[in-house]
């Protein structure tokens, strides 16, 4: 089961791709450009269940794609740290990705606190010079040892570099977890990074 699919009928092969993607997979929502709802509705009506049809003006590339359940990613990340006994946690979000980053961070901290974490503090990184001092203060204020879930693997890699520059031992003092499971970023990092696969 997946949360949603995006249907773009601009491709001539959209019906074939839609059939291949939806075979054996259940989804809750279908995002469809408002001009093409009536074109897609008959295909949805043939499914053995009723996904909700959501009209929008897409800003995604042409094609059919999957939407990520950002809250679920946050839950998985919190459970990762809690299973390892880390009870001082933080979330490092990204300002320019707020629409995805904020739900991920909220679910992470909510799950962490409900799961017994002592603390879970969120920080939104705008990655500018003024915000660098605030990030340093945020890291210094977190009780140690701690685990920080970064919005994605690139953010985790940047945090790892930041920790190295400012003398935070990773993973002994600060354990870092990313998301996306980007092998090139995670394996090339020193130390290598753990990541939530999406």
N, C-alpha and C positions, 0 to 999 in steps of 0.2 A: 504494500500500500504506500502511495506517495501522496503528498498534500495537494499538488496541483500540477496542471500542464498548461502550457501556452500554445495556442493554436493560431497559426498564421497561414491563411489560405492563398497567399501570394505565390507560393510554389505550385507549379502544375501537378506535382506528385503528392500534394498534401494529404489526400485521402488514403493513399497507400501508406505513407509515413504514419498517419494517425492510427490506422488499423494495426500496423506493426508495433507502435509504441503502447497502444492500449490493450493489446492481447495479453490476457492473464494478469493485468495490473489494474488495481482499483485506485481511483483518485477522487478527491473531494470537490475540487473546483476546476473549471476550464476557463481560462482567460482568453477572450476572443475580442478582436477589434469590433467596435460597435457597428461598422458597416457590414459585417459578415456573420452576424448572429444567426440569421435565417438560413445561411448556407451551411453552417456547422450544426445547427439544431438536429436535423435528421440523423446525422452520424451519432450524436449523443443519445438520441432516442432509441437507437439500436442496442445500446449497452444494457446489461442486465441489472443495473442500478442507476440512481439519479444523481450525477454530480451537479453542483450548482454552477450555473453559467454566469460569468462575470464579464461585463462589457467594459472595455477600456480602449484607450489609444496607445498602442504598444510603442515602447522605445527600445525594444529588443531587436536583434538582427532577424532577418527573415528565417523562418523555420519553426519547428516545433521543439520546445524545450521544457525542462522541468524547473519548478520553483523550489527553492530550498526552504525547509522549515527551520528558520533561525532559532526559534525557541527550543526545538528539539536538540539542535546542536549545542545550545547552552546547557541543557539538562545533561547530555552525555559528558560534556566537559566537567561539570560539577561532580558527577558520579566518579569520573576518573580520579580526581584529586581526593575525594572522600574515601575511596577504596584504598588509597595509599596512605591514609591517616593524616593528610594535610588539612588542618582546620583553620588556618589563616589564609584567606584567599582574596584575590583581586581580579578585576576584569579590565583589560585595556582595549577600549573601543576606538574607532576612527571617526572623526568628525565628518569627513567627506562621504562616508558610507553609512550615515546615521540611520537610514531607513532599514538597513539590515543589521547594523551593529547594535543599535539600542535594544531590540527584542532579544538578541542573543545574550547580551549582558544582563538584562533583567531576569531572564529565565535562569541564567547561570547563578546569579546571586540568590534568587528565591529558592532554587533547589539546594544550594549550598547551605543556607541558613536552616531550611527545613530538615536537612540531612545531618545537622549537628555542628556545622562550622562555627567557630568563634566569631569570625568577622568575614565580611565580603564587601570590599569597597570598589566602586566603579570609577574609572578615569577615562575621559574622552581626550584622545591625543590629536591635536590639530597639526602636529609635526612642524611647528614654526619655532623660531628662536625664543620667543616669549614663553611658549608653552613648555619648552625644555626644562626650565627651572621648576615649573609646576610638576612635571613628571618626576624629576629628581626628588622633590619634596614628598610626592605621593609614595614613591618607592621607599624612601627613608622612614616614612610614618607607618608602613605596613609592619605588623608584628612578624618576626622571623622565627623559624623558617616559614616560608609562604609559597603558595602556588599562584601563578598568574595565568589566566586564560586570555590569550590575545585574539582579536577578531579573526585574523587569518594568519597563514604561515609567513607572509611577508612582514606583517606587523610583529609576529613572534621573532623573526630574524632580526628586525630592527631593534626590538627590545633586548635581544641577546647582545647585540653590539653595544647598545646603550649601557647595559649592565657591566660589560667588560670595561668600557671607558671609565665608568664611575665606581668600579671596584666591588660590585656585587657578585659573589660567587654563584655561578649557575652550574649544576642544579642544587648545590648544598644549601645555599641561603635562599635563593629564589628559583623555584622550578617553573619552567615555562611550557605552556601547551598552546599550539596553534590550531588552525582548522583549514581544511582543504586537502590535506595529505599530499602536498606538492613535494614529490621526492627530491627534485633538484634543489629546493630550498632547505628541506629538512635534513637530508643526508650530507649536504655540503657544509652545514653549520658545524661549529666546534664549540661545545659538544653538540651532537646531533639533536634535533628537536623531535618531540612527540607531537602528534597531530590528530585531530578528529577527522576521520575520512568522511567526505560528503559525496 
